[in-house]
Amino acid sequence: MSKVHGPKSSRPRPNSWASANSALLKITPEKAQAMSNDDLLSTFVNIAIAQADGELDLVSVTVLNRLYKPFKAICDEFRRRGTEVRRLLIPLLEYKSPTTSWIDSPALQVRLNAARELLAVVPEQARTTLEAISKRTLPPGLQATRCLRAIDEGIYKPT
């Protein structure tokens, strides 16, 4: 009797996820400060995509948490450079993945991260994006719902 196999996923498996994202995991505040604005923007997108890949493939929380410091370094650098540089994130509120899937979690994660970072810069646009994402059930939708609740309850104040 032969086994039936479904289509293989093109996403990295948990054991290869860290190696596939090793450059992102090495980003420090100093490296972020040395990046051009374009590099900062593309790294922001790449980290969001790596987060989505990790969530969809159920990579361990420990591995996903390793993206926190690099992502914080990128976000802190956007803030350090000021409002005009943070405005470079506005087009990401409507980010579309180059490859379309029915899930499209990477695009949702990019939009979610951009919206959270833009709440202090373009609050109405950012909130509209969070509300749209919150209608989805994937991890980004749940995160958007929590973010909106924290704003509404005064727990989170955008800076």
Buried (B, 14 or more C-beta within 10 A) or exposed (E): EEEEEEEEEEBBEEEEBBEEBEEBBEBEBEBBEEBEEEEBBEBBBBBBBBBBBBBBBEBEEEBBEBBEEBBEBBBEBBBEBEEEBBEBBBEBBEBEBEEEEEEBBBBBBBBBBBBBBBBBBBEEBBBEBBEBBBEBEBBBBBBBBBBBEEBEEEEBEBE
